[in-house]
Amino acid sequence: MKTLIKTGALLASTVSLAMLAGCESTNSANEGFKGSLNAVSQTAVDAKASASGFAPLAPLPVSPAIPADNKQSDAKVELGKLLFFDPRLGGDASISCASCHDPSQGWAWAEDFSRGYPGTVHWRNSQSIMNSGHYPGSFWANSVTSLEAQAPSAAKGGVAGNGENDIMTARLALIPEYRKRFNEVFGDDYPRIKNAWRAIASFERTINQTDTPIDRYLNGDKSALSEEQVRGKALFEGKAGCIQCHNGALASDMEMYNIGVPPAKRWEEDGLAQITFRFELYAKGSNEKLYRTAKADPGAYFRGKNKWDLGKFRTPSLRYTMYTAPYMHNGAFYTLEEVVDFYNKGGFDEEDRTTGWPKTKSKQIKPLGLSDDEKADLVAFIESFSGDEILMDKPDLPDYAPMFTLEELKEAKK
Amino acid sequence: MGIRATKKRLLVSVAVGLGLVLSANAQAASKYPDIGPLPNVKINKNKAELGKRLFFDPRLSGDAAISCAHCHNPEKGFADGMALSDGYPGNKHFRNSPTVINAVHKNRWNWDGRLGTNLNDVTRGMLTEDYIMNMDMRIMQERVKQDPVYVKMFKDAGYGEPSNGSVRKAIPEYLKTLTSKNVPFDTGKMSASAKKGKALFKGKAGCIQCHNGPNFTDGKAYNTGVEENWDVFMDTDRHQAFLAYTMFMGVENYNNLKRDPGAHIHQHNPDKSDMGTFLTPSLRELTHTAPYMHNGMVKTLDDVVAFYNNGGGEDSNKDSRIKKLGLSGSEQKDLVEFLKSLSGDPLTGDKYVWSEDYPEEYEAIENWRQVKN
C-alpha cells in the first residue's frame, strides 16, 4: 500500500479508484476494459476511465512529493548534483550515476542494455531519471520504493557501479569540499554514505519536465497538440487501449505486466551479455531449474519468487521518450514506430517473436487492427509527452586532499 | 605435520651436534623450530595448471584490469618491486606486496596476519577486497564459465563445471608450485661468509627468535619500530584504501589514525600494545623482493641488517627483544650474505608463468537458446 499512497498523491482525480485498480492490476483485473472508447469527449473518457479503474492522463505536477525524511534544500540539491556526476562513488572511480544516466542520452544510455561497469555489460535498459521523483518505486521490477534506495543499489551492483560502502565513504572523507558540504547539509563530521544517496535523490527530484505539449493541452491549451496528435490521443484512450496501463500524470500505472517483449537477441550473440544473464539469475536467487533453463529475463519474479510474476516489468512512463530510445526493459525496439507495430501485432515483433514467458502474458495485449495512418497518429501523440531536451553539463568536481599535514603525521605519538 | 615435526627434531639435533651453540642467544636458538629445507608438497598437476591460468588472468578482477600477477609479478619475485603496492584501479594499496613464493608454507597471511586459516580464504580475500581486486565472485564464476579453455581445464582437473569454489581451490594448488628452487642454503652450497652469517643468525644476532622454522618465520606479529611510510596518508589514493580497510575491520576512530595499526586490526588488544605489529616475514627470496618491511621503508638488505644492529626503530610498542646487536662491519656483511643464500632461482618461464594470451572478448555460447545455462 505504501507505494500506492505515493502514487495516489500525484493523481489529479479519481484517486481512490485508481488506487484500487492498482492493487489488482498485476493479476490482470483490468480485463473488463474493452478498448472501445473511440472519439469521445475528454469528460467522457475521464468518466469511463474512472469506471474502468484507471486514472485519466493528467498534467505532471511541477515538483514531486518530497519525503518527510529527506527535505529538499538548495545546498542538498547542489551537493546531490556533484555526487551524481562523481565517479568516485563507484568501484574503480571511473563511472558515476551520470555514466548510465547521461543527460545527453536522455538521462539514460542509448543502447539496448545499459553500459554497465567496466568489464561488464548490464542486462536491462537504463531508464531515464527524468521525472523519477514522481515514481513510487525504481528499477524495471519496482524492486525499491524510493530514490534513496535506488542510488546505493545501482552504485553497488556488480554490473552497475560495483562500489562498496567502505571505500566510497573513505573517498568522500578525503574530499574537503564534501566534508564541508555534508556537514552543512546533514551535520556529518565525516560524510556518511547514506547521506550521499539522500542528496542524490534530492537532486533527481529536481530533474523534471512539466511543459510538454500534453501538459499544455491538458491544462487547457487546445492548440498544444496537432490534429494528428489529437487523433492519436483518441486512439491512445480508445481503440489502441494504451491508457489501460499508460495512465495518470506519468502515463504509467507503475504496475507489473508481461506485454510480450521478446528476449534480447543479444543474449544469443554476445558472450559478455551471456555472462551477465547468468550472473543475474544467480545473484537474484534462482533455483537450479531456473538457473539452467531460463532464456528470458524473469523480471518481477525475483521480488516474491511467484511464478505468475515471470516476465513482468513495470509500465514505463511515456514522458521524455523522444530522448530515451531504445525502449522496453531490454531495449528491444529502437523507434516508437517499432513499439507501436509491436502492440498492433498483439505483442509480437516483426519476426513474430514474443515473450519467453508466454503463460504470464497479459490478456490485455491483443492485435489492435490499426491502419498505417492510425499508427502514425499514435506515434505523433506519444511524442507529445516530450518537451525540449533537457541537458546539463558535468559540474567541476572537488579534488581530494590529504587529511593531515606531514607535520601532523610526524608529531603523532608512536 | 608428522613429517615436518620429525624433520625439525632431526635438524635440531644435527645443529646441536655440530656445536653451534656459541652464545646465550644460540642456547636460546634450540628453543625455536630450526631453520632448514622446506618440506615437499604434493601437487596435482592439472589443478595447478588451471590455477596458473587463473593467477595471470585479469578477468578475475572487477573491471578486468588486473590479475593476481599485477602485484605478484614473477619478474619481481612474485612481489611488485615497489615500496607500496598498486591495488585496484581507482585507489592504491597501503602496504608492500609480499611475495607469494612459499606462501603455501605459511600458516598465517597478510602483513597484519588477519587471515590464519588457509590459502582458499586468502584467495577469496584478495579477489573480493574492494581495494585489491574488487571482484564479485558470482560474476567471476560466470566469466570463467564463458571461456571454453577454462571449461575444459576445470573438467580435466576433476572440478567439473567451473565455480567460484573451485577457483579458490585451483589458485592455492598453483601456489604450491611456487616453492623456492635451488637455494644455496637448502643445497648446502653456501659461501664461507654466508656460513658465518648463519651462525650469527642463530646466535649473536638472535634473528632466529622470530625467523625460525623452514620458512624463516614464526607466523607471529611484532613491532620492530619500522618507520611509518607517510605516503600511506599523504597519497589520497592510498589513504582511501587504508580508511576502507580500517573502517571495515572495525578500528575505532579510523579517520584519525596516523599510523598503520598492523595486527591490532584483528587482535584489538584493549591496551593497544599490538598497534604497529606486523607478521614476521619469511626471509626466503629476499634478493628478488626488495624493498623490505610491511611498508617498503627499508631499501636494501644492508639497510635491514643495519636497522636491526641499531636496535630497530622508535616505537613505544617495540618488542623487548629488539636491541642493539653490536655487530661489526664484517659480521653485518656475513649476515647479509647469509640472507642472500636464502634466495633461489627466479621462478620464471612457462613452468611458473602462464604466457599464452587470453581471449580479448568472450565467445558467445552457440545455440544459446537450446543449451542449458
Interface residues (C-beta under 8 A of the other chain):
Chain A: R88 G90 G91 D92 A93 S94 Y117 P118 G119 T120 G158 V159 N162 G163 E164 D166 I167 T169 A170 R171 A173 L174 Y190 W267 E268 E269 D270 G271 L272 Q274 I275 T276 F277 R278 F279 L281 Y282 A283 Y291 R292 T293 A294 K295 Y400 A401 P402 M403 F404 L406 E408 L409 K410 A412 K413 K414
Chain B: R59 S61 G62 D63 A64 A65 Y88 P89 G90 N91 D130 Y131 N134 D136 R138 I139 Q141 E142 R143 K145 Q146 G225 E228 W230 F233 M234 D235 T236 D237 H239 Q240 A241 F242 L243 A244 Y245 M247 F248 N255 K258 R259 G276 E314 D315 S316 N317 E361 Y362 E363 A364 I365 W368 R369 K372 N373
